[in-house]
Structure formats: structure tokens, C-alpha cells
Amino acid sequence: MNKGQKRTTRRKLDIHGAFVRRTDLSGASLRGANMSRTDATNAIFRDVDFDGAQLRGTILRGADLTGAKNLTIEQLSEAIIDDDTILPNYIDRAKLRETASSEHK
């Protein structure tokens, strides 16, 4: 590394099992984050980047995922959502239900 260059190390957030109900994480980068078994009931995730985030068992009941980026049906099928969960426009709720029910057979 040359003198004057900054070294940037990106650490991945690990909040597995945390209680983050009603927390506003709008605009955050959760790339590669471990959110497994996190209780994020009614949390706000507007415009959050979920690329590679682990959502196994994450409770997203009533969460606002408006504008979320890089969130997949596969990630959401491992999470716990309800009819009050606001999904990003590109996620088809019917397809999500279909995927989730076929994985639980």
C-alpha cells in the first residue's frame, strides 16, 4: 500500500438472534449480513441492500422492505413474513408463497 492510501476493510454485520423490532435501518448496507433468527418485527428496511444477507428464521412480520435492493425470493422464503410485510415491487407475493410452501414439504 502506498503512503497516503487508505485501507478500507468492509466488515459484515452479524446480528443473528438480535431483537431489532421497530428499528429504522433505511438506506443501510446489509450486504452479506448474518440476520438469521433476528426479530425485526415492524422494522423499516427502506432502500436497504440485502445482497447475500442470511435471513434464515428472521422475523419480518410487518416490516417495510420498500425499495430494498438485491433481495431475492429465496432469501425471503427462509424468513418469516406476514400479510403486513411490505415487499419491494419486484417481489411477487404469490410466487414467494409458492416457493416457501414447496420448500416446507
N, C-alpha and C positions, 0 to 999 in steps of 0.2 A: 504494500500500500504506500502510495506517495505521500509526502508531507502535505498536509492541508486537506487531504481527502478524508471524508467522514465514513466511518464504517457503520452501516445500518444493519442491525440484526432484527429480523421480524420474529417475534415470539408468538406462538399460537396460544390463544386463550383457552384455559382449562377451567370450566365452571361446572363440571359434571356433578350432579346431585345438589346444586345450589338452589336457593329459593330466591327467585328474581321476579316475583309477582308484581304486576303494575309498574315495572321498571321501563323507562323510556330509553331505548338503545338506538333510536333513529340515526341513520347515517353511519353506524359503526361498521367496521370490517370484522366479520366473524369467520373469515377465510380459515379453514382448517380447524376451527374451534371444536373443542370437545364439550358439547352441551348435553351429553347423554344423561337421562334421568333428572334433568333440571326442571323445576317447576316454574314455568314462565306464563302462568295463567294471567290473562289480561295485560300482558306486556306489549309494548309498542316497538315494532321492528321495521318501521318505515324506511325504505331505501337502504336496507342492510344487505351486505354482500355475504351470502351463505356458501360460497364456493368451497366444497369439501368439508363443510361442517358436519359433525356427527350429531344426529338428532334421535338416536335410538331411545325410546321411552320418554322423550322430552314432552312435557305437558304444555301444549299451546292452545288450550281452551280459551276462547275469547281474545286471542292475540291478534294484533293488527300487523299483517305482513304486506301492506300496501307498498307497491314499488320494490319489493325485495328482489335482489339480483342473484342469479346463479342458484336458485332454489329449485330442486327437482322433485318430481312426483315420488321418486324412490326415497329421497330423504324424508319427505312428509309422510310417506306410508309407514315409516318407522316411529313417527311421533304420534302423540295423542291430540287430536283436534276435535272440534265440535262445530255445530252449525253457526256459532257466533264467531268462529275464527275467520278473519278477513284474509282471503288468499290474494296473491298477486294476480293480475289479469290473465297471465299466460298459463295459470294452473287451472285445469278443468276439474271441478269438484267431483263430478260423476266418474271421471276416469280415475281420480285419486281413490274414490271409494271402491271401485272395481279392482284396482291394484292392491289396495290394503286387504280386501276380503279374500283375494286369491292367495295372498302371502300367508294368511292365517288359517288356511285349510290344511 
